[in-house]
Amino acid sequence: MNINVSIKPGNRIRAFYLFFIIFDIQMGVGVIGVPRFIYMEAGRDSWIAILIAYLYIALVIYVMFVILKKYENTDLFGIHADIFGTWIGKLISTIFIIHFGTSFLSILLTYTEVVQLFAYHELPNFAIAFLIMLLVLYAVFGGIRVVVGLSLLLFISTFWLYFILYDPIMRMDWHNFLPMFQTSIPELLKGAKETSYTLVGFEILMIIYPFIANKNKAKLPAFLGLTLSIFTVLLVTTISIGYFAAEGLKHIDWALLILFKSASLTFLERLDYIVVMVWLMVILPNLVFLLWAISYGVKRVYKVPEKITIWVLAIFYLTIVNFFHYDYQIGKLTDLIARYSFWLIYVYPFILLIFVLIKKRKRRQGSEEA
Amino acid sequence: MKTMKICLILVSLLLLLSSCMESFQLENLGVILTRGTDITDDGEIEVTLSLLQFVKDSPNVNTTIRGKGKTVKGAVRNANTKTNQEIVVGKQELEIYGRSAAEKGIKPLLDTLRRDANVPNTLFLAISESDASSLFNVQDPGISANLGEFLHGLIRPGEEKRIFPERSLPKVAALINTPGIEPTLPILGMKEGIPSKYGIALFKEDKMVGQLPLKDEVLVQVMEGTLREHYYEMTIPIEMVADYLSDKSHAKKNKNVNMVYIVEKGKGNIKLKNKEKLQFKTTINMLLNLLEISESLKLDNPEAIHGLEKEIENNIKKRFEEILSIIQELNADIFGYGVQYRIHKKGGELTTEEWNRLFPKIDVEIDVNVKIIRHGEVHR
């Protein structure tokens, strides 16, 4: 396996697109339900917990850049092969591929659940998953540039969703935030940890990095994308705390969609039906990026052609969605991902950094001695 | 050619898949606009539905049907057996609870509204002065033809006013769950055969415990937030303003002065003065615009205006004290003194039990500031 990858000029993307990539992959189904989880841990001071998560993730992204800069032009899989050797490297790379795979499944299932809850309760899982898969496959077969273009396009076409939140903002009760600064630091940190399911996804940076043409300009768009994601989570959580009662929010599963329900226009009374459908555009980049990352990763690690991986996975997902019937099964899957992705995405890059630094130093010493 | 074939297969699949969804045709739907919910003596739930129907050549767009059941949805299903249309909740605008149901507690009845994603969040809640079903017995053909809209219009005369008596479902559900503040809901009742606004229902958590007359809505609203452009009628004894009368002989003839103002801007505010002694200070500021007065006063004299302002302040203060003693006796903190208490408490947590114990003991100092900034085209 080659550690460094060479990308054809036609397949490269501008660093500027990283903004849309990072933002789109972080925003998905997680943000719909996240206020409840943060609130249960951090209470009225949830906004501080989110800011802590912001600082922490910014640090993680910085570490990812440091690691990537040590190499000429590589991705996570190449680094694994370089640091841990063929077998252990393959194993860790496979863990990441499985992480992308489970994330894909949980997004697909959660969105299916939302559609069934809010719009078509009699529509079977398979039908919804099939329709979504058609779009996903179409985009992924187009290659990296189509995938990135799609994320840009869907970002622009879903941006108006922010404006619907004007209505719940006006109905907020600001007393719900007082008194401030009463939450203890461990609770705040736990609250910050609860963002993990929603905010993971930025690890795509380590996969897509070799495709970036002007790498020296990659940092700013990545951080700005993260900033917008954090702003969105902060906005949704803050409104939820103000809009729902303290006791109420602990039992509300789909906070964001209920906030959207609050708004109503004279010519369009039930805006929430449209929002549920438009949400497909929000999760589509997630699914597309994940499937692309899986197929690319499998090709890098096992040399299996992308087409085969994509078809096999499509059939696999369309089969497995039929076995999920209960809400709690999906909840458990989400919970599982939240728990392990904290270690895999929030903590692992630091461990990798240590290995990379040791290895590079040894190599330099080795070359000096020689 | 190959891509064409695939496209063709996919398009035909899409056509077939669309039949997986249930279709809704407007002519086959009975759209609930307003629902009245009562609990009968034998514990069953009875619903009265005002439905919007799209039937060709029918003079009435509204029909009213009733149903009974153990649950709210069950009662609606029961009502559905009496009509040839499918009843849907997606456009429900108002839910009215009968008085006895409200006194038993509305939480079990609210459950379906919170749980069902099809129920809009813009739904308003109200209480009926007697049984909710009685509000639907309207003989006036002009009103009964569109009863559901009429009842909703009572609660919300115009778009986007955000004022009492409008109480939306999420707001009420949130207030029921918040310790230290209790919800209020509008009461509707029949006056001369026509449904009308009747008063303000006071709640203790989810149970109705008392009521205030409709004229107190100004004070309830002012304490809730900023109040703008609202009529306010009041009566003061004439001897209080006798010095400023244009014709002093009126002071002997009439006993009272009646007047109507527009509250240009009103704002209420609660402060905790002393946490241990449970002392609160309530400030009410109002800017008024005189619209009508039954006696001619020398309003070109600033002293007359200030004298009048003072009387109005005393009047408001007295009424507010009366309301306070009523709600303290009922232990229903509708103004949210408990929220201020919680904010200043260490840890910021307050339980309902704790506030139940403390609220009857609180001591409130009331400070009312009224300014009559305009008195219309004439000054006498």
Interface residues (C-beta under 8 A of the other chain):
Chain A: R44 L117 F118 Y120 E122 L123 P124 A127 F130 L131 L134 M170 R171 D173 H175 L178 P179 Q182 Y243 F244 A245 A246 E247 G248 L257 I258 K261 S262 S264 T266 E269 R270 D272
Chain B: L10 L14 L17 C20 M21 E22 G90 K91 A117 P120 N121 T122 E159 R162 S168 P170 K171 A173 A174 L175 I176 N177 T178 G336 V339 I343 H344 K345 G347 G348
